[in-house]
Amino acid sequence: MTTDLRQPVLSTLQRGLLATGLWRATPPARSAAPRAQFASERTYPPSLPLVTVDGRPANLSQFRGKVVLVNLWASWCPPCLAEMPGLQALYQKVDTSKVAFVLISLDENQNKARALLKRKHYTMPVFFPATDLPAPFNSPSIPYTVILTPQGRVADRHSGMADYDTPEFKAALEKLAD
């Protein structure tokens, strides 16, 4: 019996690249107005049906009033797996009464995502989309992260892997929450 080591090897190598500090996520700026490139996306959809990992219905609208870090990922995506330890570390450091994490797994086989979460002991809130993802969440590539203000405005987006576990990024999320 052989095991495909490609995915774990690639994600470990990419995690090493993240550790160099060259792929740090740019902290979102606090601004009264959305950035020009996001002006057409003033607010996210008032209703985005999701499903929790244990099968309960949820909705993105339940996080209104908080800064929301939405991260699209999949268990088969090495760059997604490379950034997950940093997301978990950041999740454990933020005030979850002000900042919500919504990790949306795009796995067709949801059991693979569940198994990964259990194996890695991730405690971040993970959901599955219950419908097609609308803008600003319908990215052609993953990992893909969208930061939403408490008012539902797109504060920032990042396509590709990044290290979010930095003091600067944590401070920027907290500033957006104030």
N, C-alpha and C positions, 0 to 999 in steps of 0.2 A: 504494500500500500504506500503510495506517495502522497505527499502533502504539497500543495502549491505555496511556496514560500515567497513568491513574487510580491504579493500585497504587503505582508508584514515587513519584508526587507525594505521595500520602497518607502513605506510610511515611517519606518525607523530612520532611514537616511534623510528623509524630508524633515523629520522631527529634529535631527541633528542640524540641518540647515536653519531651521527656525531658531535654534539655540544660539546661533551666531549673532542674532540681533538684527540681521539684515532684512528680515521680513516682518518687522514690527508693524502692527496696524496703526494707521494714522488716527489719532484720537479725533472724534467728532467735535466740531467747534460749536460752542453755544451761540446761537443766533436767533433773533426774533423772527427772521424771515428764512424760509428754506433756501438752500443754495440754488443758484440759477438753473443748474442742470436738473433739479428736482422740482422746479416750479409747477410743472404740469401734474405732479403727484402730491398735491397739498396734504392730503390725508390718506391713510390706508383704508381699505374697505371697512365699513362699519361692522361687517360680519364676514368672517373667514372661518368656516367650519373646519375643525380639526378633530382628531381622535387621539386620546392618550395611549401610551404603550400598553395599558391594561384594558383598552377597548372602550373607555368612557368618552362620551361626546364632550368637546371643549370648543372654545371659540376665541380667536385672537382679540375680540372686543372685550373679553374679561380682563385684559391687561391695560385698558385705558386708564390714564392717570399715572402710569409708570413709564419710565424709559424702558423700551423693549429692544433687546438684542435678539434678532431673528437670524438663525443660521441654518442654511440648507446644506444637507450632507447626505452621504450614503455609506453603508458599511463596506462597499466594494471600492471606495475612492481613497487611494493612498494619501493625497493631500488633506482630505477631510480628517482622516485618522491621525495625521501628523499634528493638526491643530487642536484636536479634541482635549489632550491633557492641559493645554493652556486655557482653553475655555472652561474646563472643570475647575482649574485653580482660581480663575477669575470669579467664577460663580460662587465659590466658597468664601471669597473676600468681600463681595458687594452686599449692600443692604437690600435684601430681596423684598422689603416693603416699598422700596423706591425704584428698583431695577429688576425687570423680569427677563428671564432667558426663555426663549422659545426655539428649541432646536427641532427642525422639521426634517425627518428622515424621508428620503425619496426612494427608499428600498422597495422594490416590488414585492419581495419576500420579507414581510415585516418581522418574521421570526429571526432572520439574520441580524437585524438591527437590535432586537431584544437580547439576543445571545451576546452580541458585542457589548452592550451596555452592562449586562450582568458580569461578563468576564472581566471587564475593565473597571468595574465598580463605579461607574459614572452615576452621579445623582442629579445631574441637570435635568430639568423638565424636557422630555422628548415627546414629540407628537408626530402623527402621520396626517397628510392632507386628506380631507374628506371630499374635496372637489379640486378642480384644476386651480392652480395658483394664479391669481391676477397680478398685475403690476402693483407694486414694485418688486414682487417676489418671483416672477417668472423668468429667471435667469437661464441662459443657455448653457451655463457652466457651473460647476460646484467645486469647492465650497464657495458659498456666496452668503454674505452677511449684510443685513440691513439694520440700521439703528433708527428707532422711532422715538420721537419726543413724547412726553406725557400727553400732548395735545393731538398726537397721531400724525405728526409731520415726519417726513423722511429727513433725518438729520445727516445721514451718511450711508454709503454703501461701499462694500469691498468685495471684489471678485478675486478668487484665488486664496491660497493658504496664507495665514498670517499668525503672528503671535500676539494674542490679545491680553496676555497676562503681564501687563506692564503697569507701573504706578501711574504713568501718564494717561493710559487708556482708562484705568479705573477712576482716576480723578475727573476725566472728561465725562464719563457716564454719570458720576455723582453731580457734576455741575449742571448737566442737562436736566437732572431730576429736581434741582432746586427751583 
